[in-house]
Amino acid sequence: MSTLGSLTRRLGRHRWFGAAMRLLVPADRLVGRLTRGRVVALGLVPSLVITTIGRRSGKPRSNPLLYVPDGTSYVVIGSNWGQTHQPAWSLNLLANPEAEVDVGGRRIPVRAELATGPERDRLWQLLLDEWPAYQAYVERSGGRQIRIFRLTPTTTP
């Protein structure tokens, strides 16, 4: 891990960090589009861009997310930087689990599955190992259940 990546992980638990990063999401989306998904989150953490279908609008909605690999699947979390409400992309996945991810410049169709029970606990630990600040996000989120999704490719990349 790079020194900058290590520093980012340490700063991630601070409330101001989440607020600052929320402001940078539009720029991150733009960089992701311009690099065709090869650079997301400035390359500091393993990241992908998920494209869901808006549950109300029916339009494609793209969001950069940190992920951890689990076999051939990608694991993402609806932490929303510790805010008290669920992120829209997670609501979209519940309404329609079919989505696409851009990972390292590859566009991959996936099917989302909400993790529950012991599997959720296992995936939570994988996510914490990658981004320890998730624990602070849980504490700030007002007690909401933060959703964890497994994104499984529906075709061979």
C-alpha atoms as a printed R data frame, in Angstrom:
    type eleno elety resid chain resno       x       y       z
1   ATOM     1    CA   MET     A     1   0.000   0.000   0.000
2   ATOM     2    CA   SER     A     2   1.266   3.456  -0.834
3   ATOM     3    CA   THR     A     3   2.023   6.032   1.828
4   ATOM     4    CA   LEU     A     4  -0.808   8.207   0.501
5   ATOM     5    CA   GLY     A     5  -3.187   5.236   0.568
6   ATOM     6    CA   SER     A     6  -2.191   4.459   4.148
7   ATOM     7    CA   LEU     A     7  -2.724   8.087   5.180
8   ATOM     8    CA   THR     A     8  -6.121   8.117   3.447
9   ATOM     9    CA   ARG     A     9  -7.206   5.045   5.421
10  ATOM    10    CA   ARG     A    10  -6.210   6.716   8.707
11  ATOM    11    CA   LEU     A    11  -8.021   9.964   7.871
12  ATOM    12    CA   GLY     A    12 -11.136   8.155   6.642
13  ATOM    13    CA   ARG     A    13 -12.636   7.835  10.120
14  ATOM    14    CA   HIS     A    14 -12.943  11.603  10.626
15  ATOM    15    CA   ARG     A    15 -16.318  13.246   9.994
16  ATOM    16    CA   TRP     A    16 -14.726  16.055   7.926
17  ATOM    17    CA   PHE     A    17 -13.159  13.462   5.609
18  ATOM    18    CA   GLY     A    18 -16.547  12.025   4.651
19  ATOM    19    CA   ALA     A    19 -17.963  15.497   4.060
20  ATOM    20    CA   ALA     A    20 -14.992  16.444   1.872
21  ATOM    21    CA   MET     A    21 -15.175  13.212  -0.113
22  ATOM    22    CA   ARG     A    22 -18.908  13.653  -0.776
23  ATOM    23    CA   LEU     A    23 -18.015  16.960  -2.433
24  ATOM    24    CA   LEU     A    24 -15.416  15.214  -4.599
25  ATOM    25    CA   VAL     A    25 -17.717  12.423  -5.860
26  ATOM    26    CA   PRO     A    26 -18.758  14.369  -9.015
27  ATOM    27    CA   ALA     A    27 -15.087  14.928  -9.887
28  ATOM    28    CA   ASP     A    28 -14.372  11.249  -9.206
29  ATOM    29    CA   ARG     A    29 -17.214  10.262 -11.557
30  ATOM    30    CA   LEU     A    30 -15.753  12.503 -14.257
31  ATOM    31    CA   VAL     A    31 -12.238  11.080 -13.869
32  ATOM    32    CA   GLY     A    32 -13.715   7.573 -13.972
33  ATOM    33    CA   ARG     A    33 -15.563   8.359 -17.199
34  ATOM    34    CA   LEU     A    34 -12.565  10.034 -18.826
35  ATOM    35    CA   THR     A    35 -10.278   7.104 -17.977
36  ATOM    36    CA   ARG     A    36 -12.953   4.528 -18.844
37  ATOM    37    CA   GLY     A    37 -12.952   3.256 -15.251
38  ATOM    38    CA   ARG     A    38  -9.183   2.803 -14.988
39  ATOM    39    CA   VAL     A    39  -8.795   5.549 -12.340
40  ATOM    40    CA   VAL     A    40 -11.382   5.806  -9.562
41  ATOM    41    CA   ALA     A    41 -10.807   7.285  -6.088
42  ATOM    42    CA   LEU     A    42  -7.467   8.557  -7.408
43  ATOM    43    CA   GLY     A    43  -6.233   4.974  -7.301
44  ATOM    44    CA   LEU     A    44  -5.849   5.153  -3.507
45  ATOM    45    CA   VAL     A    45  -8.164   2.229  -2.707
46  ATOM    46    CA   PRO     A    46  -9.621  -0.587  -4.817
47  ATOM    47    CA   SER     A    47 -12.546   1.119  -6.513
48  ATOM    48    CA   LEU     A    48 -15.153   0.511  -9.167
49  ATOM    49    CA   VAL     A    49 -17.943   2.490 -10.751
50  ATOM    50    CA   ILE     A    50 -21.348   0.873 -10.398
51  ATOM    51    CA   THR     A    51 -24.157   1.734 -12.791
52  ATOM    52    CA   THR     A    52 -27.629   0.966 -11.497
53  ATOM    53    CA   ILE     A    53 -31.035   1.783 -12.954
54  ATOM    54    CA   GLY     A    54 -32.853   4.512 -11.026
55  ATOM    55    CA   ARG     A    55 -35.809   2.972  -9.235
56  ATOM    56    CA   ARG     A    56 -37.974   6.021  -9.933
57  ATOM    57    CA   SER     A    57 -36.439   7.551 -13.058
58  ATOM    58    CA   GLY     A    58 -35.503   4.367 -14.907
59  ATOM    59    CA   LYS     A    59 -32.292   6.133 -15.959
60  ATOM    60    CA   PRO     A    60 -28.744   4.810 -15.494
61  ATOM    61    CA   ARG     A    61 -27.028   6.142 -12.361
62  ATOM    62    CA   SER     A    62 -23.272   5.737 -11.823
63  ATOM    63    CA   ASN     A    63 -21.391   5.928  -8.532
64  ATOM    64    CA   PRO     A    64 -17.768   5.281  -7.577
65  ATOM    65    CA   LEU     A    65 -17.413   2.778  -4.721
66  ATOM    66    CA   LEU     A    66 -14.660   1.091  -2.776
67  ATOM    67    CA   TYR     A    67 -14.824  -2.683  -3.186
68  ATOM    68    CA   VAL     A    68 -13.127  -5.801  -1.935
69  ATOM    69    CA   PRO     A    69 -12.797  -8.884  -4.115
70  ATOM    70    CA   ASP     A    70 -14.301 -12.147  -2.896
71  ATOM    71    CA   GLY     A    71 -13.565 -14.900  -5.368
72  ATOM    72    CA   THR     A    72 -14.914 -13.674  -8.698
73  ATOM    73    CA   SER     A    73 -17.367 -11.301  -6.989
74  ATOM    74    CA   TYR     A    74 -17.046  -7.703  -5.821
75  ATOM    75    CA   VAL     A    75 -18.223  -6.706  -2.343
76  ATOM    76    CA   VAL     A    76 -19.525  -3.160  -1.802
77  ATOM    77    CA   ILE     A    77 -21.081  -1.398   1.163
78  ATOM    78    CA   GLY     A    78 -23.775   1.268   1.411
79  ATOM    79    CA   SER     A    79 -22.017   3.255   4.115
80  ATOM    80    CA   ASN     A    80 -22.874   6.635   2.563
81  ATOM    81    CA   TRP     A    81 -19.908   8.101   4.476
82  ATOM    82    CA   GLY     A    82 -21.757   7.456   7.766
83  ATOM    83    CA   GLN     A    83 -24.846   9.502   6.916
84  ATOM    84    CA   THR     A    84 -28.160   8.495   8.503
85  ATOM    85    CA   HIS     A    85 -29.849   7.636   5.186
86  ATOM    86    CA   GLN     A    86 -29.205   4.837   2.724
87  ATOM    87    CA   PRO     A    87 -27.378   5.732  -0.496
88  ATOM    88    CA   ALA     A    88 -29.634   5.884  -3.553
89  ATOM    89    CA   TRP     A    89 -27.585   3.295  -5.439
90  ATOM    90    CA   SER     A    90 -28.360   0.686  -2.745
91  ATOM    91    CA   LEU     A    91 -32.094   1.396  -3.024
92  ATOM    92    CA   ASN     A    92 -31.749   1.038  -6.800
93  ATOM    93    CA   LEU     A    93 -30.094  -2.378  -6.378
94  ATOM    94    CA   LEU     A    94 -32.897  -3.565  -4.104
95  ATOM    95    CA   ALA     A    95 -35.438  -2.540  -6.759
96  ATOM    96    CA   ASN     A    96 -33.404  -4.021  -9.639
97  ATOM    97    CA   PRO     A    97 -30.374  -6.185  -8.791
98  ATOM    98    CA   GLU     A    98 -29.040  -6.129 -12.363
99  ATOM    99    CA   ALA     A    99 -26.207  -3.603 -12.731
100 ATOM   100    CA   GLU     A   100 -22.844  -3.003 -14.403
101 ATOM   101    CA   VAL     A   101 -19.473  -2.264 -12.878
102 ATOM   102    CA   ASP     A   102 -16.421  -0.652 -14.432
103 ATOM   103    CA   VAL     A   103 -13.324  -2.172 -12.882
104 ATOM   104    CA   GLY     A   104  -9.887  -1.362 -14.204
105 ATOM   105    CA   GLY     A   105 -11.333  -0.225 -17.519
106 ATOM   106    CA   ARG     A   106 -13.521  -3.324 -18.002
107 ATOM   107    CA   ARG     A   107 -17.320  -3.092 -18.046
108 ATOM   108    CA   ILE     A   108 -18.860  -6.144 -16.375
109 ATOM   109    CA   PRO     A   109 -22.571  -6.970 -15.982
110 ATOM   110    CA   VAL     A   110 -23.339  -8.106 -12.414
111 ATOM   111    CA   ARG     A   111 -26.218  -9.269 -10.264
112 ATOM   112    CA   ALA     A   112 -26.391  -7.869  -6.728
113 ATOM   113    CA   GLU     A   113 -27.282  -9.900  -3.678
114 ATOM   114    CA   LEU     A   114 -27.852  -8.319  -0.265
115 ATOM   115    CA   ALA     A   115 -25.639 -10.084   2.283
116 ATOM   116    CA   THR     A   116 -27.290 -11.343   5.467
117 ATOM   117    CA   GLY     A   117 -26.456 -13.455   8.515
118 ATOM   118    CA   PRO     A   118 -23.044 -15.100   8.865
119 ATOM   119    CA   GLU     A   119 -22.152 -14.245   5.248
120 ATOM   120    CA   ARG     A   120 -22.709 -10.550   5.994
121 ATOM   121    CA   ASP     A   121 -20.471 -10.847   9.066
122 ATOM   122    CA   ARG     A   122 -17.711 -12.428   6.971
123 ATOM   123    CA   LEU     A   123 -17.956  -9.779   4.254
124 ATOM   124    CA   TRP     A   124 -18.065  -7.009   6.880
125 ATOM   125    CA   GLN     A   125 -14.677  -8.165   8.146
126 ATOM   126    CA   LEU     A   126 -13.236  -8.143   4.612
127 ATOM   127    CA   LEU     A   127 -14.482  -4.577   4.161
128 ATOM   128    CA   LEU     A   128 -13.104  -3.459   7.547
129 ATOM   129    CA   ASP     A   129  -9.707  -4.897   6.667
130 ATOM   130    CA   GLU     A   130  -9.659  -2.692   3.553
131 ATOM   131    CA   TRP     A   131 -11.244   0.447   5.062
132 ATOM   132    CA   PRO     A   132 -11.211   0.521   8.901
133 ATOM   133    CA   ALA     A   133 -13.191   3.796   8.862
134 ATOM   134    CA   TYR     A   134 -16.367   1.803   8.161
135 ATOM   135    CA   GLN     A   135 -16.584   1.176  11.905
136 ATOM   136    CA   ALA     A   136 -16.763   4.955  12.510
137 ATOM   137    CA   TYR     A   137 -19.394   5.235   9.774
138 ATOM   138    CA   VAL     A   138 -21.587   2.695  11.593
139 ATOM   139    CA   GLU     A   139 -21.335   4.748  14.781
140 ATOM   140    CA   ARG     A   140 -22.254   7.969  12.947
141 ATOM   141    CA   SER     A   141 -25.098   6.467  10.906
142 ATOM   142    CA   GLY     A   142 -27.654   6.671  13.695
143 ATOM   143    CA   GLY     A   143 -28.057   2.929  14.069
144 ATOM   144    CA   ARG     A   144 -29.210   2.181  10.527
145 ATOM   145    CA   GLN     A   145 -28.295  -1.219   9.109
146 ATOM   146    CA   ILE     A   146 -25.554  -0.517   6.581
147 ATOM   147    CA   ARG     A   147 -26.161  -2.708   3.549
148 ATOM   148    CA   ILE     A   148 -23.496  -4.969   2.105
149 ATOM   149    CA   PHE     A   149 -23.876  -6.337  -1.417
150 ATOM   150    CA   ARG     A   150 -22.101  -9.098  -3.294
151 ATOM   151    CA   LEU     A   151 -21.886  -8.232  -6.992
152 ATOM   152    CA   THR     A   152 -21.486 -11.402  -9.025
153 ATOM   153    CA   PRO     A   153 -20.566 -11.208 -12.719
154 ATOM   154    CA   THR     A   154 -23.311 -12.590 -14.945
155 ATOM   155    CA   THR     A   155 -20.901 -13.206 -17.846
156 ATOM   156    CA   THR     A   156 -17.220 -13.990 -18.050
157 ATOM   157    CA   PRO     A   157 -15.260 -10.702 -18.232
